[in-house]
Structure formats: C-alpha cells, structure tokens
Amino acid sequence: MTAYLIQGARLYGEERADLLLTDGRIAATGSEAADAAPVGTVRIDADGLVALPGLVDLHTHLREPGREDAETVASGTRAAAAGGFTCVHAMANTTPTADTAGVVEQVWRLGQDAGWAEVRPIGAVTVGRAGTQLAELGAMADSAAAVRVFSDDGDCVHDPVLMRRALEYVKAFDGVVAQHAQEPRLTEGALMHEGVVSAELGLTGWPAVAEEAIIARDVLLAEHVGSRVHICHVSTAGSVEIIRWAKQRGIQVTAEVTPHHLVLTDELVRGYDPQFKVNPPLRTAEDVAALRAALADGTIDIVATDHAPHPREAKDCEFAAAAMGMTGLETAVGVVAAAMIAPGEHAFTWADVARTLSTVPARIGRVPHQGRPLAPGEPAHVTLIDPERSWRVHPEDLHTASENTPFTDRELPAQVVATFFRGVATVLDGDVRNDREGAPA
C-alpha cells in the first residue's frame, strides 16, 4: 500500500502539521511524520489546505438494488469520495426494501466490493416500509452488515404503537430509529411548503405542523421507553424548538439538517423548476435562519445530505409529476461552507464542520472507526479541503449517476481536493482515482 506524507495541512482549520499515512493508519503527525516516512512515500503539498477526519453521511440514497438507473452503490460511493466522505449510511427504500438480513448484507457487500467508501446499510423499521408490521430488526442487527440505524425514510412510521415497539426493540442492541417526520394525513397531495408562495401558486401545501407533530410525539415516546430517536432532515423553526425542549428535558434525541435546507427557500419554487421539489419541502427564510442557528448552537447535531438521485425523466417533467429529491454528496462541503462559515454570523469553524459532518454522525450511526481524531494510530480516513478555492457546479461533471442538483451553475466556496479511505487515496488533486492501488476489498 502506498504511503502518503501530507505536508503542512491545517488540522481542523487550525494549526499546521504533517500527517503520515501508512498501512491504513495515521502513522505519525507533526515533526515526526517526515522522519518516519518510508522510501517511496508520496508527498502531498497541503499548504493552506484544511485536514478533517473523513466525512460521514448518515442519510444517503444509493438506490441499489432496484433503481440502478438512478444510482448504484459504486456510482454513489464514487460521488461520496468526491465529496470528501469515507462512510455513508444507505437508506432502506430500495427494491426490494432493505428489511431483511439478506438485503442489508447485499448492500453492505456491494460497498465492500466498490471500495470507494464504507457503506453502512440502514434497515427498514417496517416490512416493505408499509407501516403495518415491524421488520426483522434483530436479524439485521445480527447480520454481517451489523445494522444499528433503522428508518422507513421516504415514509413516516406514523402508527404510534409501532413506533413505540420499534424504540423498545432497538434498545437491546443499542440501535436508533431515524424518523421521517411527516404526518401523512396532513400532507396528502402536498407539492411544496404550505405558506404564502403555495397560496399564490395554487399548489397543495405541506404544513410545518405535519413535521412538528410527529417530532413532538416521538420525543415523548423515546422518553417513555428510554430509547434513542433520531430526527431526519429537520426543516422548520417549530421543529427546532421542540428538539431544543426535548434535549433540555434529557430525552435521547438527535437531529440532522440537510445542506439544501440551510440555503434554499420556497421562493425558488415560483419558477416551477422540479429540481427544487424535495421532501420535506424547502421552507421559508425564517426557517432557514432558525436551522442555521440550531446547527451552530448544537440543537441540531449533524448535517446529512439526504442524497436522493433520480433519472432525468423523473425531473424533466411538470412540477406536479416530478419526483422529490436532490443529489447532495458532492456539494455538501461547499454548501455548508457557504451557509455557515462564509457569512461569519454563527462563528462556525472547520472544527465545527468536522463535528457535524464526521465525528457526531459516526457516533450516532455507531461506527466507532470513523470520525476519529487526526492522531497517530487512528484509521487513515482523511479529507483535504481547499477553503480558498471556489468552484461552479456543473451536473455533467459530478460523479453521481443522476444530475438532479438544485445548485446547477451556482458557485460554491471550498473544494474537496483529496480523500483518503483506509489510507488509500480515492481522490487526489480533486480527481476521483480509478487506479486505487492497494484499495480495500
């Protein structure tokens, strides 16, 4: 396996230091790194670059099995590597649904074979994500995939009895239920956020209370049974207040926000562009401000991409018929930098990026070897970012198999220039490598 000496990187955006990566580990840091470098070590000039632990996404749709026209595990993890991710959690809304040990093991092995990033399957909470019968939670937890996160994402576990049972069940193996908070009876036929813009456009609205009511119910259920609940893609100011209250009460709740909900608003739907159709929908500027503040103060724990690729025909149609979802793996760092670092209003630092996009997602997902410190002996999952290099988003240049990004032609700050997964360079000089010598099986 090739050894790499990363010279002069700013660890967590702060002090400069060298990093020596050998045999899948960080072998040395600081002044000792160069002295310990073996013959043949590849030296990387990282002057001015920010070094972070490899990023971890708790919410990725890889589509395989069943929708390989939109994405595969291989194409999705290539996109993940390009975005600086060394681990992604694959959602269960595949065909067939990832609701058995057999399917989650299939997804896990596809990730092993691809080798671009670690793939941690998320198991469905209910059979077929139909919301009527608990899936084989224990069997998925005991499988080779060692599932610890369960979600019917795309659908809400709306039955409170089933949600209670799921929360009770996962306690046995320290699992977590990740809820897609959407009361279905309040959002039937909804196309966008319910508010002034939806009224003016004549589009059926998705009210904020449909999210907030489920979150309120589920944090109380989690408190009642003493279990962990994770709230997917929080999108409203009211949801933030409920989560803040729950945390103050000592309830075991964590929450995520997507990059797109940190910057985009429902005003963009005025052009009826299907690229801005997503679930939960883009909300108001007031909601965006509340989400940013909540991420900065820790009420929202992490950023998760909700990378949701779709084939062109699913978006190249009228707004009402279009699929919901946006790609996000390759734009996440730039969007978070634009929302949280560039404005300067929240005092968000690159150390905060590491916390919300690596360390805490790994902790929530129970992946102990990801999100680790940049220190000797730790796994060599490392991401290098150029904070001064801006770049323009061109869908045809992205590595995902789909082009449904809402950031087309938008200039973003900060670019991922290198990604190391288990000490193997999957991205160098901004280019995804096809010759991953020594790549993990």
Order of alpha helices (4+ residues) and beta strands (2+ residues): beta-beta-beta-alpha-beta-beta-beta-alpha-beta-alpha-beta-alpha-beta-alpha-beta-beta-alpha-beta-alpha-beta-alpha-beta-alpha-beta-alpha-alpha-alpha-alpha-beta-beta-beta-beta-beta-beta
